[in-house]
């Protein structure tokens, strides 16, 4: 999967981009890129995460 495809993949998360948990907060779908940015990610940290996931 290319980086562009990975970043544009829809993910289920809360309004702050966090993964679903037991907390009673509304869930929504957004792109992985938007979720990571809402969590405070930067371009550099997103690149690093993609490389880690890609290389196993």
N, C-alpha and C positions, 0 to 999 in steps of 0.2 A: 504494500500500500504506500502510495506516495505521501509526502508530508502534506501536500495540499488536500488530498483526500482525507487524511487523518484529521486535519484541523477542521474540515468542513463536515465531519461526521456529527450527526445529532446525538446529544447525550441528555439523559434525564438528570436534572439537578434542581436545587432550590433557587430562589431568585438571586442568591449571592454566588451561584456557580458551584456550590458544594454538592458532593454526592448525596443521594438520598440517605436519610438516617431515621431513627425512631422519633425524632422531634416532630411536633405537629406544625409543620410549615408547608405552604403550597409548593408543589413541584411543577416544573415546566421543562420543555425541551429547548435547547439552544445548541449552537455549534460548540464543538470542543474548544475552539479558539476563544470564543466569547466567554465560556465558563472559566477557562484558565486566566483570562485577563481580569474577570470579576474577582477572582481569588487573589489578585495582586501579582499575577505573573508578568514577566517582561519577555520581550522577544528573545533575549538571551536564555532565560530560564526555560522557555518553551522549546527552543532549539535543543537545549541540553536534554530535556525530558524525552523529546522525540528520538534523539540519538540513543539514549539509554534503552528505550522500549524497542527500537529497531534492532539493536545489537543483542537484545535478550538480557 
